[in-house]
Amino acid sequence: MAEGNEPPRAAGERELVEELGLAVVAGRVLTLDWVGPHGPWDDLLVFVFDGGTLSASQASGVRISDPEIGAFAFVELAEAKRMLRPDVARRLARAHRALEAGSTDYLE
């Protein structure tokens, strides 16, 4: 989540450092979704940025530093889609297509 007056790109980069100890420069927007109000939450915008490809040393340096995260794994795309909630799996698939096509995907 972005903090007050924090741009989405900066929020994503900050969250990666805080939660996984991973410093990357976020690239272009792959997906931008408007998610309507649901449950106790107001509507929100979800940005997915291109985070690039991790080097072996970056990948081996990933460490969970936030109690909200129980575990992580590097998996193939098909496995990731099986592991995620259906809405998040669809967003991942759209982001992957946008990455390959050099485009940005928007959804409401």
Residue pairs with C-beta under 8 A, 6 or more apart in sequence:
1 11
1 15
2 8
2 10
2 11
3 11
6 14
8 45
8 47
8 49
9 26
9 47
9 49
12 26
12 47
12 49
13 23
13 24
13 25
13 26
16 22
16 23
16 24
16 51
17 23
18 65
18 66
19 64
19 65
19 66
19 68
19 69
20 62
20 63
20 64
20 65
20 66
20 69
20 72
21 61
21 62
21 63
21 65
22 54
22 58
22 61
22 62
24 51
24 52
24 54
24 58
25 52
26 49
26 50
26 51
27 49
27 50
27 51
27 52
28 49
28 50
28 104
29 47
29 48
29 49
29 50
29 104
30 48
30 49
30 50
30 94
30 95
30 98
30 99
30 104
30 105
31 46
31 47
31 48
31 91
31 94
31 95
31 98
31 104
31 105
31 106
31 107
32 45
32 46
32 47
32 48
32 104
32 105
32 106
32 107
33 45
33 46
33 91
33 106
33 107
33 108
34 43
34 44
34 45
34 107
34 108
35 43
35 44
35 45
35 46
36 43
36 108
37 43
46 91
48 91
48 95
50 99
54 62
59 74
62 72
64 70
64 71
64 72
75 83
77 92
77 93
77 96
80 89
80 92
81 89
81 92
81 93
82 89
84 92
94 105
94 107
95 105
97 103
97 105
98 104
98 105
